[in-house]
Every structure is written in C-alpha cells, then in structure tokens.
Amino acid sequence: MSRETQPAPDATPTPRKPSAARERLLATAGRLFYAEGIHTVGVDRVISEAQITRATFYRHFASKEDLVVACLQIRDDTLRAQAAGLVEGQPDPSQALAAIIEGVGRQLTAKGFRGCPFINAGAEYPDSAAPVRQVVEAHRTWFRGTIAELLASAGHPDPEYAADLLVMLRDGGQVAAYLGDPSAARTAFLRSAAAVFG
C-alpha cells in the first residue's frame, strides 16, 4: 500500500451499514409482539413475515428472547429521545413536564394502541431476573426519574411522591385506554395528572 493510500493513524473506521435483514426482523417482531403478544408469536412467524431465512435470524439473534430484548430497547431509545426533545424544546421544566404528560395522553387514543409495551412484556416474563424484565425495569426507572427531576426543577414540594403518582396514573391510564374507552381514559389521565402536578 502506498503512503498516499494509507489511512491516517488517528482515522476512525467507517461505521458498518445497518443490516437490512436485521432491521426487517426488528420491525416485524416489534409489530407482531405488540399487536398479538410475545409468547403468541413464534420465531417461524417472524422469519416468514420478515422474509428472511432461519440462518439469517440466528446470525443476528441467539434466541427469541434476545430479539424481544432488542425490540424493547429500540422502544426505550425512541421514548428517551422523544422525552429529551421535549425537555430541550421547553427550557421551563413545568412546560416540559406538561408536554410529556400531553404526549402520554395522545398515546392513549393512538390508532392500534394496545397498552404499554413494557407492561405487556413484563406480564409475559414473570421472572424479575430475566433479561426482558431488566429492560422493562430500566425503562420504568428512567421514566420515573425523568418525571421526578422535572417536578423538582419546577419546585414541586414532594417530587418523589408526585412522580410515583404520575407513573401510577400513566400505568392505569394505559390499561384503561386499551380495555375501555380511550377518550375517557385520556381525559381522566390528563385531569388527574394536572391535579398531581398542580
């Protein structure tokens, strides 16, 4: 290799392009797991609908549980990014918290809403030591912590207790929206959250 074609000593390697097959797997599995339940949907169904081979599946994921973990991590990353965008876009912590609460309210009436994917996954994996449950716990810890920090920054007199109440209201609202009237659940959630926050 000539001197001119050698990479600079401090050059960083070019990141590898995401695998199209892996992205299809994750998108397909995420959609099916959420719509029909994790244990209801087998690996063969995911492979078939993602239009890949079994060998390709196991090249990317050692097991179905690894796939479930990856799907939940994607949802977690997405929600964290959305929350960060709301917080950065609203320098006033009260307004940022109000935006997050309103975002939760919109989820309750979204088309195809089937409850919280993390609560759903937790219900299907009762072992608290399971990797799936660890992702669920990490997400819930992050969400509660974010709410508590915003409440404290906004001057709430008891941010830790209020954060617990808001998380509980969100959980209940999501279940109520899926099992009952989504519009009524949204209204009840927003009014209750305003009472706690106010």
ZADO-1210 file (C-alpha; in nm, 4 decimals, padded with zeros to 6 digits):
<atoms>
<atom x="00.0000" y="00.0000" z="00.0000" code="MET" pos="1"/>
<atom x="00.1460" y="00.3374" z="-00.0944" code="SER" pos="2"/>
<atom x="00.1916" y="00.6172" z="00.1537" code="ARG" pos="3"/>
<atom x="-00.0857" y="00.8169" z="-00.0146" code="GLU" pos="4"/>
<atom x="-00.3461" y="00.5405" z="00.0257" code="THR" pos="5"/>
<atom x="-00.2704" y="00.4520" z="00.3872" code="GLN" pos="6"/>
<atom x="-00.5268" y="00.5798" z="00.6394" code="PRO" pos="7"/>
<atom x="-00.4167" y="00.8419" z="00.8874" code="ALA" pos="8"/>
<atom x="-00.3091" y="00.6916" z="01.2212" code="PRO" pos="9"/>
<atom x="-00.5950" y="00.8622" z="01.4052" code="ASP" pos="10"/>
<atom x="-00.8631" y="00.7922" z="01.1435" code="ALA" pos="11"/>
<atom x="-01.1730" y="00.6256" z="01.2822" code="THR" pos="12"/>
<atom x="-01.3081" y="00.3264" z="01.0921" code="PRO" pos="13"/>
<atom x="-01.6159" y="00.3825" z="00.8810" code="THR" pos="14"/>
<atom x="-01.9203" y="00.2508" z="01.0709" code="PRO" pos="15"/>
<atom x="-02.0780" y="-00.0566" z="00.9213" code="ARG" pos="16"/>
<atom x="-02.4098" y="-00.0072" z="00.7498" code="LYS" pos="17"/>
<atom x="-02.7083" y="-00.1462" z="00.9411" code="PRO" pos="18"/>
<atom x="-02.8162" y="-00.4868" z="00.8192" code="SER" pos="19"/>
<atom x="-03.1390" y="-00.4637" z="00.6181" code="ALA" pos="20"/>
<atom x="-03.2349" y="-00.8130" z="00.7315" code="ALA" pos="21"/>
<atom x="-03.1834" y="-00.7227" z="01.0967" code="ARG" pos="22"/>
<atom x="-03.3906" y="-00.4069" z="01.0576" code="GLU" pos="23"/>
<atom x="-03.6726" y="-00.6065" z="00.8967" code="ARG" pos="24"/>
<atom x="-03.6565" y="-00.8598" z="01.1775" code="LEU" pos="25"/>
<atom x="-03.6815" y="-00.5916" z="01.4429" code="LEU" pos="26"/>
<atom x="-03.9612" y="-00.4037" z="01.2688" code="ALA" pos="27"/>
<atom x="-04.1608" y="-00.7210" z="01.2049" code="THR" pos="28"/>
<atom x="-04.1085" y="-00.8647" z="01.5511" code="ALA" pos="29"/>
<atom x="-04.1876" y="-00.5341" z="01.7213" code="GLY" pos="30"/>
<atom x="-04.5135" y="-00.5030" z="01.5301" code="ARG" pos="31"/>
<atom x="-04.6223" y="-00.8634" z="01.5900" code="LEU" pos="32"/>
<atom x="-04.5181" y="-00.8801" z="01.9549" code="PHE" pos="33"/>
<atom x="-04.7074" y="-00.5613" z="02.0341" code="TYR" pos="34"/>
<atom x="-05.0199" y="-00.6476" z="01.8381" code="ALA" pos="35"/>
<atom x="-05.0542" y="-01.0145" z="01.9353" code="GLU" pos="36"/>
<atom x="-04.8350" y="-01.0823" z="02.2375" code="GLY" pos="37"/>
<atom x="-04.4788" y="-01.2067" z="02.2678" code="ILE" pos="38"/>
<atom x="-04.5442" y="-01.5696" z="02.3575" code="HIS" pos="39"/>
<atom x="-04.8194" y="-01.5969" z="02.0966" code="THR" pos="40"/>
<atom x="-04.5826" y="-01.5149" z="01.8107" code="VAL" pos="41"/>
<atom x="-04.3209" y="-01.7774" z="01.7295" code="GLY" pos="42"/>
<atom x="-03.9833" y="-01.7349" z="01.5642" code="VAL" pos="43"/>
<atom x="-04.1087" y="-01.9066" z="01.2473" code="ASP" pos="44"/>
<atom x="-04.3818" y="-01.6436" z="01.2086" code="ARG" pos="45"/>
<atom x="-04.1340" y="-01.3597" z="01.2466" code="VAL" pos="46"/>
<atom x="-03.8935" y="-01.5220" z="00.9981" code="ILE" pos="47"/>
<atom x="-04.1710" y="-01.5736" z="00.7464" code="SER" pos="48"/>
<atom x="-04.3136" y="-01.2214" z="00.7664" code="GLU" pos="49"/>
<atom x="-03.9688" y="-01.0605" z="00.7685" code="ALA" pos="50"/>
<atom x="-03.8848" y="-01.2667" z="00.4569" code="GLN" pos="51"/>
<atom x="-03.5526" y="-01.3958" z="00.5817" code="ILE" pos="52"/>
<atom x="-03.4023" y="-01.7392" z="00.6405" code="THR" pos="53"/>
<atom x="-03.3682" y="-01.9138" z="00.9739" code="ARG" pos="54"/>
<atom x="-02.9915" y="-01.8959" z="00.9360" code="ALA" pos="55"/>
<atom x="-03.0149" y="-01.5194" z="00.8956" code="THR" pos="56"/>
<atom x="-03.2265" y="-01.4932" z="01.2090" code="PHE" pos="57"/>
<atom x="-02.9711" y="-01.6805" z="01.4199" code="TYR" pos="58"/>
<atom x="-02.6872" y="-01.4821" z="01.2685" code="ARG" pos="59"/>
<atom x="-02.8368" y="-01.1741" z="01.4317" code="HIS" pos="60"/>
<atom x="-03.0065" y="-01.3130" z="01.7425" code="PHE" pos="61"/>
<atom x="-02.9080" y="-01.6098" z="01.9559" code="ALA" pos="62"/>
<atom x="-03.2672" y="-01.6641" z="02.0705" code="SER" pos="63"/>
<atom x="-03.6183" y="-01.5254" z="02.0588" code="LYS" pos="64"/>
<atom x="-03.5594" y="-01.3652" z="02.3975" code="GLU" pos="65"/>
<atom x="-03.2623" y="-01.1736" z="02.2539" code="ASP" pos="66"/>
<atom x="-03.4939" y="-01.0452" z="01.9820" code="LEU" pos="67"/>
<atom x="-03.7533" y="-00.9382" z="02.2392" code="VAL" pos="68"/>
<atom x="-03.4856" y="-00.7521" z="02.4355" code="VAL" pos="69"/>
<atom x="-03.3672" y="-00.5743" z="02.1202" code="ALA" pos="70"/>
<atom x="-03.7226" y="-00.4714" z="02.0295" code="CYS" pos="71"/>
<atom x="-03.7832" y="-00.3281" z="02.3761" code="LEU" pos="72"/>
<atom x="-03.4514" y="-00.1449" z="02.3716" code="GLN" pos="73"/>
<atom x="-03.5500" y="00.0216" z="02.0453" code="ILE" pos="74"/>
<atom x="-03.8771" y="00.1387" z="02.2002" code="ARG" pos="75"/>
<atom x="-03.6896" y="00.2599" z="02.5069" code="ASP" pos="76"/>
<atom x="-03.4364" y="00.4506" z="02.2952" code="ASP" pos="77"/>
<atom x="-03.7179" y="00.6091" z="02.0942" code="THR" pos="78"/>
<atom x="-03.9098" y="00.7224" z="02.4021" code="LEU" pos="79"/>
<atom x="-03.5964" y="00.8591" z="02.5671" code="ARG" pos="80"/>
<atom x="-03.5135" y="01.0571" z="02.2545" code="ALA" pos="81"/>
<atom x="-03.8681" y="01.1936" z="02.2360" code="GLN" pos="82"/>
<atom x="-03.8585" y="01.2981" z="02.6014" code="ALA" pos="83"/>
<atom x="-03.5174" y="01.4594" z="02.5554" code="ALA" pos="84"/>
<atom x="-03.6539" y="01.6532" z="02.2594" code="GLY" pos="85"/>
<atom x="-03.9465" y="01.7787" z="02.4656" code="LEU" pos="86"/>
<atom x="-03.7231" y="01.8807" z="02.7554" code="VAL" pos="87"/>
<atom x="-03.4742" y="02.0573" z="02.5296" code="GLU" pos="88"/>
<atom x="-03.7542" y="02.2317" z="02.3426" code="GLY" pos="89"/>
<atom x="-03.9101" y="02.3580" z="02.6670" code="GLN" pos="90"/>
<atom x="-03.6493" y="02.5184" z="02.8939" code="PRO" pos="91"/>
<atom x="-03.9169" y="02.5723" z="03.1600" code="ASP" pos="92"/>
<atom x="-03.9395" y="02.2390" z="03.3487" code="PRO" pos="93"/>
<atom x="-04.3107" y="02.2914" z="03.4123" code="SER" pos="94"/>
<atom x="-04.3767" y="02.3225" z="03.0399" code="GLN" pos="95"/>
<atom x="-04.1518" y="02.0248" z="02.9637" code="ALA" pos="96"/>
<atom x="-04.3428" y="01.8104" z="03.2127" code="LEU" pos="97"/>
<atom x="-04.6743" y="01.9288" z="03.0719" code="ALA" pos="98"/>
<atom x="-04.5539" y="01.8323" z="02.7228" code="ALA" pos="99"/>
<atom x="-04.4591" y="01.4824" z="02.8393" code="ILE" pos="100"/>
<atom x="-04.7961" y="01.4375" z="03.0113" code="ILE" pos="101"/>
<atom x="-04.9766" y="01.5558" z="02.6979" code="GLU" pos="102"/>
<atom x="-04.7678" y="01.3114" z="02.4930" code="GLY" pos="103"/>
<atom x="-04.8795" y="01.0245" z="02.7150" code="VAL" pos="104"/>
<atom x="-05.2373" y="01.1400" z="02.6707" code="GLY" pos="105"/>
<atom x="-05.2039" y="01.1302" z="02.2924" code="ARG" pos="106"/>
<atom x="-05.0693" y="00.7738" z="02.3088" code="GLN" pos="107"/>
<atom x="-05.3866" y="00.6585" z="02.4815" code="LEU" pos="108"/>
<atom x="-05.6011" y="00.7412" z="02.1793" code="THR" pos="109"/>
<atom x="-05.3495" y="00.6461" z="01.9096" code="ALA" pos="110"/>
<atom x="-05.4660" y="00.4031" z="01.6421" code="LYS" pos="111"/>
<atom x="-05.3724" y="00.0437" z="01.7274" code="GLY" pos="112"/>
<atom x="-05.2907" y="00.1257" z="02.0899" code="PHE" pos="113"/>
<atom x="-05.2660" y="-00.1947" z="02.2911" code="ARG" pos="114"/>
<atom x="-05.1332" y="-00.0715" z="02.6215" code="GLY" pos="115"/>
<atom x="-04.7775" y="-00.0132" z="02.7370" code="CYS" pos="116"/>
<atom x="-04.5329" y="-00.2462" z="02.5571" code="PRO" pos="117"/>
<atom x="-04.3184" y="-00.2619" z="02.8709" code="PHE" pos="118"/>
<atom x="-04.6069" y="-00.3565" z="03.0999" code="ILE" pos="119"/>
<atom x="-04.7194" y="-00.6111" z="02.8405" code="ASN" pos="120"/>
<atom x="-04.3712" y="-00.7633" z="02.8223" code="ALA" pos="121"/>
<atom x="-04.3369" y="-00.7652" z="03.2000" code="GLY" pos="122"/>
<atom x="-04.6633" y="-00.9562" z="03.2306" code="ALA" pos="123"/>
<atom x="-04.5298" y="-01.2245" z="02.9943" code="GLU" pos="124"/>
<atom x="-04.1972" y="-01.2593" z="03.1748" code="TYR" pos="125"/>
<atom x="-04.2678" y="-01.3072" z="03.5467" code="PRO" pos="126"/>
<atom x="-03.9047" y="-01.3774" z="03.6420" code="ASP" pos="127"/>
<atom x="-03.7631" y="-01.0439" z="03.7609" code="SER" pos="128"/>
<atom x="-03.4117" y="-01.1643" z="03.6755" code="ALA" pos="129"/>
<atom x="-03.4948" y="-01.2322" z="03.3092" code="ALA" pos="130"/>
<atom x="-03.3207" y="-01.0032" z="03.0569" code="PRO" pos="131"/>
<atom x="-03.6596" y="-00.8853" z="02.9288" code="VAL" pos="132"/>
<atom x="-03.7638" y="-00.7786" z="03.2773" code="ARG" pos="133"/>
<atom x="-03.4330" y="-00.5989" z="03.3225" code="GLN" pos="134"/>
<atom x="-03.5055" y="-00.3848" z="03.0157" code="VAL" pos="135"/>
<atom x="-03.8561" y="-00.3175" z="03.1451" code="VAL" pos="136"/>
<atom x="-03.7210" y="-00.2147" z="03.4854" code="GLU" pos="137"/>
<atom x="-03.4555" y="00.0104" z="03.3312" code="ALA" pos="138"/>
<atom x="-03.7183" y="00.1872" z="03.1215" code="HIS" pos="139"/>
<atom x="-03.9537" y="00.2408" z="03.4119" code="ARG" pos="140"/>
<atom x="-03.6711" y="00.3635" z="03.6360" code="THR" pos="141"/>
<atom x="-03.5644" y="00.6122" z="03.3703" code="TRP" pos="142"/>
<atom x="-03.9190" y="00.7407" z="03.3150" code="PHE" pos="143"/>
<atom x="-03.9891" y="00.7888" z="03.6845" code="ARG" pos="144"/>
<atom x="-03.6515" y="00.9555" z="03.7352" code="GLY" pos="145"/>
<atom x="-03.7155" y="01.1954" z="03.4485" code="THR" pos="146"/>
<atom x="-04.0532" y="01.2930" z="03.5931" code="ILE" pos="147"/>
<atom x="-03.9086" y="01.3368" z="03.9429" code="ALA" pos="148"/>
<atom x="-03.6273" y="01.5596" z="03.8145" code="GLU" pos="149"/>
<atom x="-03.8686" y="01.7814" z="03.6237" code="LEU" pos="150"/>
<atom x="-04.1004" y="01.8075" z="03.9237" code="LEU" pos="151"/>
<atom x="-03.8089" y="01.9022" z="04.1486" code="ALA" pos="152"/>
<atom x="-03.6846" y="02.1608" z="03.8973" code="SER" pos="153"/>
<atom x="-04.0353" y="02.3027" z="03.8758" code="ALA" pos="154"/>
<atom x="-04.0423" y="02.3478" z="04.2532" code="GLY" pos="155"/>
<atom x="-04.2908" y="02.0755" z="04.3463" code="HIS" pos="156"/>
<atom x="-04.2954" y="02.0310" z="04.7276" code="PRO" pos="157"/>
<atom x="-04.2748" y="01.6496" z="04.7106" code="ASP" pos="158"/>
<atom x="-04.1341" y="01.5486" z="04.3705" code="PRO" pos="159"/>
<atom x="-04.0604" y="01.1855" z="04.4588" code="GLU" pos="160"/>
<atom x="-04.4141" y="01.1118" z="04.5761" code="TYR" pos="161"/>
<atom x="-04.5656" y="01.3066" z="04.2886" code="ALA" pos="162"/>
<atom x="-04.3505" y="01.1126" z="04.0413" code="ALA" pos="163"/>
<atom x="-04.4777" y="00.7861" z="04.1882" code="ASP" pos="164"/>
<atom x="-04.8359" y="00.9077" z="04.1459" code="LEU" pos="165"/>
<atom x="-04.7825" y="01.0209" z="03.7870" code="LEU" pos="166"/>
<atom x="-04.6245" y="00.6894" z="03.6890" code="VAL" pos="167"/>
<atom x="-04.9119" y="00.5042" z="03.8522" code="MET" pos="168"/>
<atom x="-05.1625" y="00.7258" z="03.6684" code="LEU" pos="169"/>
<atom x="-04.9839" y="00.6618" z="03.3402" code="ARG" pos="170"/>
<atom x="-04.9882" y="00.2858" z="03.4007" code="ASP" pos="171"/>
<atom x="-05.3558" y="00.2878" z="03.4899" code="GLY" pos="172"/>
<atom x="-05.4425" y="00.5147" z="03.2013" code="GLY" pos="173"/>
<atom x="-05.2750" y="00.2854" z="02.9524" code="GLN" pos="174"/>
<atom x="-05.4615" y="-00.0184" z="03.0798" code="VAL" pos="175"/>
<atom x="-05.7910" y="00.1716" z="03.0882" code="ALA" pos="176"/>
<atom x="-05.7396" y="00.3011" z="02.7342" code="ALA" pos="177"/>
<atom x="-05.6759" y="-00.0468" z="02.5992" code="TYR" pos="178"/>
<atom x="-05.9544" y="-00.2254" z="02.7867" code="LEU" pos="179"/>
<atom x="-06.2121" y="00.0524" z="02.7869" code="GLY" pos="180"/>
<atom x="-06.2861" y="00.3879" z="02.6273" code="ASP" pos="181"/>
<atom x="-05.9595" y="00.5500" z="02.5130" code="PRO" pos="182"/>
<atom x="-06.1038" y="00.9028" z="02.5068" code="SER" pos="183"/>
<atom x="-06.2410" y="00.8708" z="02.8588" code="ALA" pos="184"/>
<atom x="-05.9100" y="00.7253" z="02.9786" code="ALA" pos="185"/>
<atom x="-05.7201" y="01.0136" z="02.8229" code="ARG" pos="186"/>
<atom x="-05.9463" y="01.2725" z="02.9834" code="THR" pos="187"/>
<atom x="-05.9208" y="01.1073" z="03.3249" code="ALA" pos="188"/>
<atom x="-05.5433" y="01.0736" z="03.2965" code="PHE" pos="189"/>
<atom x="-05.4883" y="01.4369" z="03.1967" code="LEU" pos="190"/>
<atom x="-05.7183" y="01.5720" z="03.4694" code="ARG" pos="191"/>
<atom x="-05.5610" y="01.3501" z="03.7356" code="SER" pos="192"/>
<atom x="-05.2078" y="01.4334" z="03.6245" code="ALA" pos="193"/>
<atom x="-05.2882" y="01.8049" z="03.6326" code="ALA" pos="194"/>
<atom x="-05.4156" y="01.7675" z="03.9888" code="ALA" pos="195"/>
<atom x="-05.0942" y="01.5968" z="04.0986" code="VAL" pos="196"/>
<atom x="-04.8707" y="01.8386" z="03.9123" code="PHE" pos="197"/>
<atom x="-05.0675" y="02.1452" z="04.0125" code="GLY" pos="198"/>
</atoms>
